[in-house]
Amino acid sequence: MSSYKIEQKRLVHRGREFHFVSYEGVLANPSKALPASPPGWYLMQSGKRISVMPQLLDQTPEAVDEGLIKWLDRHVFG
C-alpha cells in the first residue's frame, strides 16, 4: 500500500482559477509499452489531466506556486 499523499492547489492567475493536483509516479509497463513517470503536478481541465511539472519533495509551497504560474504563462497565456 502506498503512503503517497495527493496534494491539490487552486491558483488564481490573470483573473482565472486553475486547479492542480499532484499524482504519484508510476513504474514502466513494457507489456503495454508505457514508460515510467515521476510524481508530478497536473492541471485538471475539462475532465482531463495535463502534465505540468515534476513534483519535488524538497520544494517549498511558494516554489511550487511559482513553477505552476510560469507553466501557465508559457502554455495557457503564451
RAWO-V583502 format. One record per pair of residues at least 24 apart in sequence whose ideal C-beta (glycine too) atoms are under 10 Angstrom apart, sorted by the first residue. I is the first residue (numbers start at 0). J is the second residue. Records with the same first field share a line. If there is no record, write none. Layout:
I = J ; J
//
This chain:
3 = 38 ; 54
5 = 38
6 = 38 ; 40 ; 54 ; 60 ; 63
7 = 40 ; 43
8 = 40 ; 60 ; 63 ; 64 ; 67
9 = 43
10 = 42 ; 63 ; 64 ; 67 ; 68 ; 71
12 = 64 ; 67 ; 68 ; 71 ; 72 ; 75 ; 76
13 = 68 ; 71 ; 72 ; 75 ; 76
15 = 71 ; 75 ; 76
17 = 42 ; 43 ; 44 ; 51 ; 67 ; 68 ; 70 ; 71 ; 75
18 = 42 ; 43 ; 44
19 = 43 ; 44 ; 48 ; 49 ; 51 ; 52 ; 63 ; 64 ; 67 ; 70 ; 71
20 = 48 ; 51
21 = 51 ; 53 ; 54 ; 63
22 = 48 ; 50 ; 54
23 = 54
24 = 53 ; 54
40 = 66 ; 67 ; 70
42 = 67 ; 70 ; 71 ; 74 ; 75
44 = 75
49 = 74 ; 75
//
